[in-house]
Amino acid sequence: MENSVTLWVVIPALNEERGIAGTLAALACQDDVDFTVVVVDNGSTDRTVELVRSFADAHPVPRLEVIAEAQKGTGAAADTGMRYAIAQGATLLARTDADCLPAADWITQLRAGFASGLRLVSGQLLPRTDEDVSWFDRTVIRVALEVASEFGKLRPGNRDPRYLGPYVMTPGCNMAITAELYELAGGFPRTAIEDVHEDRALVNAVRMVTTDYGLRRQMRVHASNRRVRAWGIRKTLAWYADHRYRPEIVDIR
């Protein structure tokens, strides 16, 4: 398939009718729109797919496709999207999530990360400010992310003599990777969000094969605070700390 666009952005989505239009709008407003978006519907029972297709009809740039993955799980859906993009000729892959707002220069910054020699680029994660979550809780989240980034370098699960370089926290909703490295590292594990943080698994797999990865703080994505709103700050932090809090319903909408 001939296609001058080699960068694809993958978005796994499950019942995201309330927010996915905002994510797509943020991508349509990028200062570089030379990429293709693929939304991977992970079994939505709401209007997610309908809204994505309506958005695509109204916004022909960037190009937008919808595919399906029946196996439930952010890892499974993200992996399906990545491998679909590679099959269509993608050489660069990025991922965000259907409740996130990439900054207007997100694409420009991730391309700059690749141009600097990185094969996996991790971005800066910031809390959204439009979801009725207090300034205090948003500040706690920002501090917790910084602490988690540093603690991740020390935690036993991220330390292994086979790793070629240090741990770098790489949020699944704000990362980019070359297609070559994605396949070499084995890709996202095809897991459910309840079981494995698939983004941490991928970066640790990458650490087994290269040191060409790193954090680019200029590459910014504002992430949803909906778990904070539903569970409170303490339980949310426990959830991200290896699922030490396990709610009955994880897929908060």
N, C-alpha and C positions, 0 to 999 in steps of 0.2 A: 504494500500500500504506500503510495507516494504521498508524503505529507511534510511540508516545510516546518511544521510545528513539532518539535521534539520534546518539549516540556509538557507534562500532563500533571494535573492536580487531582488527587483522589479524595473523595469525601464519602466515608461510610455513613449510612443514614437509616435510622429505625424510628418511625413515628415522629418525625421532626417538622410537622406542618406549621408549628408555631414559630419556628425560628430559621428554617433553612433559606427562606427568601432573603433574609438579612445577610446570611453568609454568601449567597450567590451575588447579591448586590455589591458586597464588598469586593468580590473578585472581578465583577464587571467594571468596577471603578479603579482598577489597578492602573498605574501609570505605564505599565507594560502588559498588553493583553495578547501577546504572542504565545498562547498556550491553550490547551484543551482541558476541560473539566469533565471528569466522570464521577457521577453520583452512583454509589452502589447501594441499591435498596436492599435492606436486610430483613425483608418480610413485613414492611409497614402495612398497617391496617387502616391508616388514616389517609389524608389527602397529600402525603409527601410527594409521591410520584407525579400526581396531577399538577401540583404546584411547580415542580421542577420542569416539567414539560412546558407548562405555560410560560415560565420564565425564559426558557430556551427560545420559544417562539417570539417573544417580545425583545430578546436581547441576543442577536446572532453572534455577537463578539463578547467574550471568547466563546469558542465552540463548546457546546455542552451535550453530553450524552448521559443516558441512564441505563444501567445494567442491573441484574439481580443476583443476589447470593442467598440461597435458602438456608444455609448453615448459620445459625444465629451466633453472632460474636463480632466484636469490633476487629479482632485480629483476622478472623476469616474474611470479613467483608473488605477490610483494607487490603489484604493479600490478593483477593480476587481482583480488586481494582488495579492494583499495581501490575499484576501479571497480564491483565487485559490491556493496559496501556502499553506495556512492553511488546505485546503481540501486535499492536497497531503501529509500532515503530518508535515509541518513546525511548529516548536515551537519558532523559532527566525526569525524575519523579518527585513530586511534592505531596504532602498530605496536610489537610486540615480537617476539622470536624464540623458537623452540621449545626452546631450551636456557637460557633466562633466567628470573630470578625477580624480577618487579616488587615493589617495597616495598608494604606494605599500604595506604599512602595515595597510590599512584601515580596513580590516577584522580582523586582529589581535587586533587592538585598540578597535573596537566595541565589540569584544568578551570580552576584558578586562573590558569594561564598564559594561557588564552584570555580569561578575564575581565579580565585586565590589558591586553588589547588586542593580544596577539600572535596572529598567524595561523599561524605555525609555531613550535612549542615544542620545544626541544632539552633533553634531560635529562642527569643525571649518571650516568656509567657506572662501576660498581664491580665488582671481581672477586669471583666466588663463593668462599666459604670452605669448601665441602663436597666438594671434588673432589680431595683428596689432592695439592694443589699447595702448595709451601712458602710460608711467610710472606714470605721474601725475594723469591721470584718474583712473588708477588701485589703486593708493594710496588713492584717494578720496573715491573709493568704499570700500576699507578696513577700512578706518576711519568711513565711514558712517555705515558700518555693526556693528562696535563696539558701535557707538552712538545709533543705532537702538536697539541693544541688551539692553542697559541701559534704554533708553526711554521706551522700551516695558514694563518695570516693573512699570512705572508710568502712562501709558495711560489708560484712563477710561475703554476701552474695555477689558483690561486684568486685571481689578481689580473687584473683587466680593467677598463678605464675604463667599461664598460657596467654594472658592478655598482653597485647603489645603496647598499649598506652593507657592513660588514666581514664576513669569513668567520667563521662559527660552526660548530664541529664538531658534527654532528648524527648520532649513531649510529642506524642503522636499527632497532636493537632498543629504542630509548628515544626516541621522538619522537611528536609529534602535529601535525596540520595540519587546517585547515578544508577541507571538500570543495571549496569554491569556489576556494581557492588551489591545491589539488592539481591540479585540472583546468586552471587558468590557467597553471600552471608546466609542464604537460605530464606530470606524474607521474614515478614511478620509471622509468628506462630499462629496457626488457625484456631485460635482459642476464643472463649467468651470473656467478656469484661469482668465477670465474677471470679474468674480463675487466675488469670495472668495479666500483668501489665505488659502488653505486647510491645510497647515502645521500648521499655527497658530491656526486654529480651532481644530485640533487634540490635540495639546499640552494643550490647555485650557480644552478640554474634559478630558484629562488625569489628570489635576490638580483637577478635581472634585472628583477623586476616589483614588488618592495616592500621596505620596511625593517621590516615588521611581523613580525620573527622574533627569537628570542633564547634564551639559555640560562637554565633554571630548575633550579638545583642541588638544590632540594628534591624534584625529580621523579627518583627513584632506581630504577635497575634493576641487579641483580647478574647479570653475564654469565659465561658458561662460560669456563673456562680449558683446555678440552680440547686446544686447539692447543698450548698451552704444555706440557702433559703429553706430547703426541705428538712435538712438534718441538723442544722446548727454547725457552728465552726468546729467544735471539738470532735464531733463524730465524723465530719468531713475529713479533717486531718487524719483521723484514725483510719478511715477508708483508704486514703492514698498511701498510708504507711503499711503497705502489705496487707490491706483488707483486715485490719484489726477490728474494725467495725463492719459487721456484715448485716445490712438491712434486709428486710423481706423483699423489698422492691428496689432494685438498683437503677433501672431505667427511668429515672426521674424526668418528667416532662412538665 
